[in-house]
Amino acid sequence: MSTPAVDYTRYQTLEITRRGPLVNGTPCVLDIRMRADGPGGNGKLPTAGHEGHWELSEIWRDVGRDDSVRAAVLRGSGMGFSGGGDLALVQDMATDFEVRSRVWKEARDLVYNVVNCDKPIVSAMHGPAVGAGLVAGLLADISIAARSAKIVDGHTRLGVAAGDHAAIVWPLLCGMAKAKYYLMLCDAISGEEAERIGLVSLVVDDDQLLTKAYEVADRLASGSASAIRWTKYSLNNWLRQAGPAFDTSLALEFMGFAGPDVREGVASLRERRAPRYGVDG
C-alpha cells in the first residue's frame, strides 16, 4: 500500500526538487540542496541554526516513507557543502537546558535517521564540510568529495567531545589511528586525502562533482530497489553495532556544552583567535 505524498515545501532551509529516472511518470531521485540563504544562513555557506538543524534530522524520515523516491542526493550551496552550527545556536545550547536537550535529540535522530533511511543517499561535498551537514555527508551511502572539499570535525576546537557521527563511523571508514588524529586535532582533510584514507567513497574534479553524484544516484535509482535497500540495511548493521559508542560520545559532547571550555571556544571563534584552554601563553 502506497503512503500519501510527502509535502516537502515545509522545509525552509532545504531546497528539494526531483530529477532522474521516471517511475510512473515521476522523477524518482530527490535532489536536496542545503541553502546558504535559508533561515539562519549567512548567504555564503549552509549553516545549521535552530530550524536547519531540525530539518536536516527530519528530512530522512520523509525520504524513507516516500514511495515515489528511489534515491536521494544531498549537496550544499554557495561556497561549500556546510558551514557547521550557527554560533547563536551553540550559545543557546551552552546556556539553556531545554535547547540543549532538544538539540541532543535532533543530533541523535540525524545519525539514526540517515542510517535507517532505506533509500540510498549520495552526498556531493565541495568546499568546507563541517557540522551537521558533514554528519549526513559522511554517513551517506556513497560520499563524493570535490578536490576543493575541506572536511573538518571541529568539536574539540569548540571545547566539546567529538560526538555527532564521529565515534560511529570514522573508525570504520579510515581506521582508529587516523580517526583519533583528525578528531582530536581538528585538522582539515582535503577531498583527495579523504579518499586516500577511506573517509569518502570518491574524489572528483570540482566541475564534475554534481555530474558524478547524479550519475551514481541515477544508477542506484535504476537498480533493483529491494536488493539495494537490503544491502544497505545489512551493511549498516556495522553502524548499529557501534550505537552504544555513539550514544556515549553524544552524551559526553552535550555534557561539554554545559562546561566552561565551550564558552572559551565560542569566544575564540567570535574573536577569530586561537582558544586558550588553561595553557600559559
N, C-alpha and C positions, 0 to 999 in steps of 0.2 A: 504494500500500500504506500503510495507516494505521500510525502509530507507537504503541507501547504508551502507556497512560495515564500522565500525569505525576503524581507524588506531591508535592503542594505542602505537605504537612504538615511537610516537613523544614525549612521556613523558620520561624525563630523571631522575627525582627524584622519580618516582613511578615505581615499577616493577609490571606489570599487566599480570596475567595468567588466564586461565579458568579451572574450575573444576565443580563438582557437577552433577546433573541430566542432561540427554541429551534431547534436543529439536531439532528435525530434524537432529539428529546426532551430534549436537554441545553442549558441556557443557555450561550450562546457568547461572552459578554463576561466577561472576567476582571476582577474588582474588587480591586485591590492597594492595601491601606492600610498605609502605613509607621507602625509602632506607636511611640507615645510611651512606652509601658510595657513595651517589649520589652527583651531583654538589652542592657545598655549605655545604655538610655534614661534620661531624667531625670524621666519622668512628666508633663512639660509639652510637650515637643517631640520628634519623632523625631530621634534623634541617631545618627550613624554611628560606632559603635565597631568593634572588630576584626571581630565577627560581622556586624554590619549592613552594613558597607562591602562585604564579600564577597558577601552575599546580594543587595544591590542591583545588583551587577555580574552575578551569575549568573542571576537570575530571567528575564532576557530570552532566554537560551538555551532555557529551558524553554517560555516563551511561544511562541518560534519553532517548536519541534518538536512542540507540542501541536496535533494536527489538529482538536481539538474547539473551539479558540479562534479567533475571527474578529476580535476587537478587545480592547484592554485599557485600563483606567482606572487611573491612578496618583494617589493622593491621600495627604494627611497625616492627622494626628490631633492632638487636644489643641489647643494654642494656635496651631498653624501647620502648614505643609507640611513643613518640615525645618529642623533646628537646626544643621546643619553637623557637622563632625568632633568626636568626643569628644576633650577635651584630653589624656586619658590615651593615646589612640592617637597623637595628634600628638607627645606627648613620647616615646613609644616609637619613632616614626619618626625623631625627631631623634637618638636615642642608639643605635639598634640597626640595623645594616646589613641584617640578614636581614628585619626587619619593613619597613624602607624599601623593599627590593627587592620584597617581596610586595605591598605596598600600591600601589607603582608599577604592577605588572602588573594589579592589580584596577582601578585608575583608568583604565588604557588599555582594559581589557576593557569597563568600564562604558560608555565612549563608543562603542566599535565594536560592542558587542552591541546597544545601542539603535539605532544606525544600521543595522545589518544584520538586525535582527529584522524578518521580513517582515510581521508583523501590525501594523495601525495602532494607535498608542498615543496616548491622550488624557490630558493631565495637568490636575489641578484644584488650583490653588495658592491657599492662603489664609494670612494672617499671614506670619511670617518664612519665607523660602525661601532657604536657604543651603546650601553644601557639596555633598555627593554627591547629595542629593535634588534640588538645583537643576540639576545636570547632566542628570539624566533628565527633569526638568520642562521645561527649555528645549529639549532635543533631541527631546522628544515631537513627534509629527506634528501634533497640534493641542494648543496650550498655552492653557489658560484660567485667568485670574487673577481672584480676587475683588478688589473695590476695597480691601480691607484688606491685600492682599498687600504684602510688604516684601521685595523682591528685592535681595540683596546678594552680590556676589562679593568676599569679604574676604581674598583671598590676600595682597595687598601689605600689608594691615594686619597680617597674621601674620608678614610678613617673608620671603615666598617669592613667586616669579613666578606670575602668573595662568596656571596650566596647566589641568588638568581639561578642560573643554569650551570654554573662553573663546575660544582662538585659532581653533578650528574652526568656530564658529557665530555668535559675537556680531557680527563684521564683516558677515556675510551678512544677519543679521537687522536690525541697527539702524545699520549703516554704521561705517566705521573711526573717524570723529571721536567719535561717541557711545561706541563700544566703548572707545576709549582713555580717555576722560574717566571713565567709570564703573569701568573695571578698574584704572586707576592710582590713583584716589582712593577707591575703595570706598564711594562714596555710595549710599544706599538708593534704590531705584526703586519707586514705588507701582504698583499694578496699572494705574491709569489712564495713568500716564506710560509704563509698559512697553508698553501697547497703542499709545499715540500714536507712539512711536519705532519700533514694529515688532518689539519684543523678544518679544511674545506674540501669539497669534492673536486672542484676545478678552478683554474685561474685562466682568464682570457683578457685580451686587449680591451681597453675601455669601450671602444666603439663597437665591440662585438658582444657586450655583456647582455643586453636585452635580447638580441637575436638568439644567442645561445640559450638563455633562460626560457624564452618562448619555444624554441625548438625542443628542449628537453620536456617542458610541460606538455606540449602537443603530443610527443611520443608517449608519455605516460597516460594522457587522456585517451589516446587511441588504442592502448593496450587492453588486456583483459583486466577489467576493473576488480573482479574478485581476487585474481591471482596477485595483482599488485598490492591491493589493500591488505590481504592476508600475509603477504611477505613483510609489509611494513609492520603489521601487528606483531608478527613473530620476532623480527629484529628488535623492535622497541621494547621487548621484554628485558633486554640488556639494560635499558634505561630504567624500566620499572624496578628492576632488581636493585638499582642504585638509589631508589626512592628514599630509604632511611638516611643515607648520607646527604642527599639533597635537602630533606626536611630539616636536618640538623644544621646544615650550612645556612639555610634561610633564617632559622630561628636565631642563630648567632649574629647574622647580618643585622637583623632587626633589633636585637638587643643592643647592638652597637649604635643604632640610631638614637638611643636614649642616653648615650655616654658623652663624655667631653670631647673625644677626638673628632667626632663628626662636626662639631661646631668649628673647630680649627680647620678642618678640611673644607667646609663651605666658605669660611672667611678667606682662606688662601685662594680659592677659585675666584671669588668675587674680586679679590685684590690682585689677581694674576701674579702670584708669588708661590714659592715652594712652601709646603706646610711645615710647621715646627711642632713635632710631636715629642717634646720633652728633652730634645738633644741640644746641648750647648752650641751656640754659633748659628 
